[in-house]
Amino acid sequence: MGIKVSESSRECQNKRLKIKERGQQMKQVAVQGTGLSPWEAKVLVESIEEVYFSDADLKEIGCGRMRYSCVSSKEGAGKPLVDCEMATVTLTMMDPEDDEELPLDRRQGSIARRQRKIVRIADEAREQGGLLTQEDLAALLLSDVRTVRRDIGDLRERGIEVATRGQQKDIGPGVTHRGKAVQLWLEGKEPADVARAINHSLGAVENYLEKFKRVAYLRRKHFDDYETALTIGISVNSVKTYAGIYESMKHSSFFASRMKEIELVGEQHYLAQDEKKDLALSKDTRKGGKSQ
């Protein structure tokens, strides 16, 4: 499998700086050439980047991330690897949340850290149209296949399925670690209890839940995936994941009990984004007035 790891060399830093400068230049062109406000130009540039850099081969990789070639999710489980179409995905190998609130026992802490990485990179690959095998996971985590298989079994006992190639037919959005976190919350558990149940940090669980609430709110307002991504400030792939969880759970008996909180969080975020837009438009109008 092909691997390309992010570097922090001067050459890579200069490349990232150039990309950032081009983005700023494009925003200025949009403002001056089309009359868009700075806020609207920012959204336009982000939309362009979302479309053009959705291909992992074109997208800049950041610190702690790497590109990896794995089997495309379009391929059936029984097909030999040598005959399969491959997909290039970008994986987050190092995340600060991996080390948050780990068990005090060193061995248990090591297991928890590794399992967090397993569920994260397997989900990331799946969102980008790829599926990792257990062998892929073992190679990426510098482990052995038996250890990975045991970790996946432990996760399954807690109700969390890992989106590997061998499990692709059994994986729905509601049984990933994010789906399990949302399900437990909808059933009445508080975030701290959810974090303990899925062996993730409280910060990670709260992040999942906040994004789910916002996506669910906009879904009920009939926003499409791209509109939702722009409004919330997350990728289209992430929106699709949370929207899938919403669709799989919206008719459940316990969903209605959380609707008030979903509506409150969603509306607050939605109104805050409108305020930012109005402020940007106001500043743009004042600048235009001064220049005349």
Secondary structure by P-SEA (a helix, b strand, c coil): cbbbbbbccaaaaaaaaaaaaaaaaaaaaaaaaccccaaaaaaaaaaaaaaaaccccccccccccbbbbccccccccccccccbbbbbbbbbcccccccccccccaaaaaaaaaaaaaaaaaaaaaaacbbbcaaaaaaaacccaaaaaaaaaaaaaaccccccccccccccccccaaaaaaaaaaacccaaaaaaaacccaaaaaaaaaaaaaaaaaaaacccaaaaaaaacccaaaaaaaaaaaaacccccccccaaaaaaaaaaaaaaaaaaaaaaaaaaaaaaaaaac
